[in-house]
């Protein structure tokens, strides 16, 4: 079957699947404090429907699948889902907050999952608990160490927020000194309900200024970018691990985007910022062909950030205000 290409020639071979909208944390940048409105389970994909849609995507050229949430490890049938997906000819990866990670190490290994992205926004327990509105810091840190010990390729995703955790940039990089771990600093992005504005954004330039001042430019090694990479990656000389910066707001990487997002309620988004979605689940339940819907969605993809030229403009604010909260997209 012909690969998925948009009108700008970008091939889409990476599918991010949100297994559910719920999460066991309440991170300020991701989920409203009151959580998301619970919906009837009939509005979400069953395991059989998820597998059917995923197999179709694989037949259309998907080579990598990332499972996300909410928090995917609180999905009741997670072990069964990942076992089924592991039979597909794709690279299977996972993004998690690691609260429950120790319970699923065996399942992940059996499914040949080798790479884990773990969300961690502070190394200070009190600050982390304030950001997440929960008290799971010690458990998460223990599970991060367990994942490294068990041989997983671990990336720590750190959403930077000015005046909240931006003073911890150097501390996070220091984690990569004696262990092969990747730190990824992510700019705080605007989504429905997270009260974003420019004053909260920690830019690529300000991150690098801190890094150069502390470590010295002569000790900074720029790593070769991988195809379709979302981050600019660096290593401190002598360090086992490395760090990267995902600057979606101040320095977007849209020209090489290869991502498609499938939400837990069976809709696809061709851009993280897009408020426009295509409902595959309803069409599937009606017995309709959904491959044409997938292709139409990809062909409608904008060149950059769902057509948002400025997040400060009224048009830009209108687009991202109509978007979902991050937890219902899956990141």
ChimeraX attribute file (.defattr): number of C-alpha atoms within 10 A of each C-alpha:
attribute: neighborCount
match mode: 1-to-1
recipient: residues
	/A:1	8
	/A:2	8
	/A:3	15
	/A:4	21
	/A:5	16
	/A:6	20
	/A:7	12
	/A:8	12
	/A:9	11
	/A:10	19
	/A:11	19
	/A:12	22
	/A:13	21
	/A:14	22
	/A:15	22
	/A:16	24
	/A:17	25
	/A:18	25
	/A:19	31
	/A:20	25
	/A:21	27
	/A:22	20
	/A:23	21
	/A:24	18
	/A:25	21
	/A:26	22
	/A:27	21
	/A:28	15
	/A:29	24
	/A:30	26
	/A:31	25
	/A:32	17
	/A:33	15
	/A:34	7
	/A:35	17
	/A:36	16
	/A:37	7
	/A:38	8
	/A:39	10
	/A:40	6
	/A:41	10
	/A:42	8
	/A:43	12
	/A:44	19
	/A:45	21
	/A:46	16
	/A:47	14
	/A:48	11
	/A:49	15
	/A:50	20
	/A:51	16
	/A:52	12
	/A:53	19
	/A:54	19
	/A:55	15
	/A:56	15
	/A:57	21
	/A:58	20
	/A:59	15
	/A:60	18
	/A:61	17
	/A:62	24
	/A:63	17
	/A:64	16
	/A:65	25
	/A:66	19
	/A:67	22
	/A:68	29
	/A:69	28
	/A:70	29
	/A:71	24
	/A:72	26
	/A:73	26
	/A:74	18
	/A:75	16
	/A:76	9
	/A:77	12
	/A:78	17
	/A:79	16
	/A:80	12
	/A:81	17
	/A:82	20
	/A:83	15
	/A:84	14
	/A:85	18
	/A:86	19
	/A:87	11
	/A:88	15
	/A:89	13
	/A:90	16
	/A:91	17
	/A:92	23
	/A:93	21
	/A:94	21
	/A:95	25
	/A:96	23
	/A:97	25
	/A:98	26
	/A:99	22
	/A:100	17
	/A:101	21
	/A:102	15
	/A:103	12
	/A:104	14
	/A:105	17
	/A:106	12
	/A:107	15
	/A:108	22
	/A:109	13
	/A:110	13
	/A:111	19
	/A:112	16
	/A:113	18
	/A:114	17
	/A:115	19
	/A:116	22
	/A:117	22
	/A:118	24
	/A:119	18
	/A:120	24
	/A:121	25
	/A:122	25
	/A:123	15
	/A:124	12
	/A:125	14
	/A:126	12
	/A:127	15
	/A:128	20
	/A:129	18
	/A:130	16
	/A:131	19
	/A:132	22
	/A:133	15
	/A:134	14
	/A:135	14
	/A:136	17
	/A:137	21
	/A:138	11
	/A:139	14
	/A:140	20
	/A:141	16
	/A:142	14
	/A:143	21
	/A:144	25
	/A:145	12
	/A:146	15
	/A:147	21
	/A:148	16
	/A:149	10
	/A:150	12
	/A:151	12
	/A:152	20
	/A:153	15
	/A:154	20
	/A:155	24
	/A:156	22
	/A:157	22
	/A:158	24
	/A:159	22
	/A:160	26
	/A:161	21
	/A:162	15
	/A:163	11
	/A:164	15
	/A:165	19
	/A:166	20
	/A:167	15
	/A:168	16
	/A:169	18
	/A:170	14
	/A:171	11
	/A:172	21
	/A:173	22
	/A:174	17
	/A:175	19
	/A:176	20
	/A:177	17
	/A:178	11
	/A:179	15
	/A:180	18
	/A:181	21
	/A:182	24
	/A:183	27
	/A:184	26
	/A:185	27
	/A:186	23
	/A:187	23
	/A:188	25
	/A:189	24
	/A:190	23
	/A:191	23
	/A:192	18
	/A:193	17
	/A:194	19
	/A:195	13
	/A:196	16
	/A:197	12
	/A:198	14
	/A:199	9
	/A:200	16
	/A:201	23
	/A:202	23
	/A:203	24
	/A:204	20
	/A:205	12
	/A:206	12
	/A:207	17
	/A:208	14
	/A:209	13
	/A:210	15
	/A:211	18
	/A:212	14
	/A:213	9
	/A:214	11
	/A:215	13
	/A:216	12
	/A:217	13
	/A:218	9
	/A:219	14
	/A:220	15
	/A:221	13
	/A:222	14
	/A:223	13
	/A:224	9
	/A:225	12
	/A:226	10
	/A:227	9
	/A:228	17
	/A:229	13
	/A:230	19
	/A:231	19
	/A:232	19
	/A:233	20
	/A:234	19
	/A:235	20
	/A:236	22
	/A:237	14
	/A:238	11
	/A:239	16
	/A:240	15
	/A:241	22
	/A:242	25
	/A:243	24
	/A:244	22
	/A:245	22
	/A:246	24
	/A:247	22
	/A:248	18
	/A:249	20
	/A:250	13
	/A:251	13
	/A:252	15
	/A:253	18
	/A:254	18
	/A:255	12
	/A:256	16
	/A:257	21
	/A:258	22
	/A:259	22
	/A:260	24
	/A:261	24
	/A:262	26
	/A:263	26
	/A:264	24
	/A:265	24
	/A:266	25
	/A:267	19
	/A:268	25
	/A:269	24
	/A:270	27
	/A:271	23
	/A:272	19
	/A:273	24
	/A:274	19
	/A:275	16
	/A:276	18
	/A:277	17
	/A:278	19
	/A:279	19
	/A:280	22
	/A:281	23
	/A:282	16
	/A:283	14
	/A:284	15
	/A:285	9
	/A:286	8
	/A:287	9
	/A:288	13
	/A:289	11
	/A:290	18
	/A:291	15
	/A:292	9
	/A:293	16
	/A:294	22
	/A:295	16
	/A:296	14
	/A:297	19
	/A:298	23
	/A:299	16
	/A:300	13
	/A:301	21
	/A:302	17
	/A:303	16
	/A:304	15
	/A:305	21
	/A:306	21
	/A:307	15
	/A:308	19
	/A:309	11
	/A:310	12
	/A:311	19
	/A:312	12
	/A:313	10
	/A:314	9
	/A:315	14
	/A:316	17
	/A:317	15
	/A:318	14
	/A:319	19
	/A:320	21
	/A:321	18
	/A:322	14
	/A:323	20
	/A:324	18
	/A:325	23
	/A:326	23
	/A:327	25
	/A:328	23
	/A:329	28
	/A:330	27
	/A:331	17
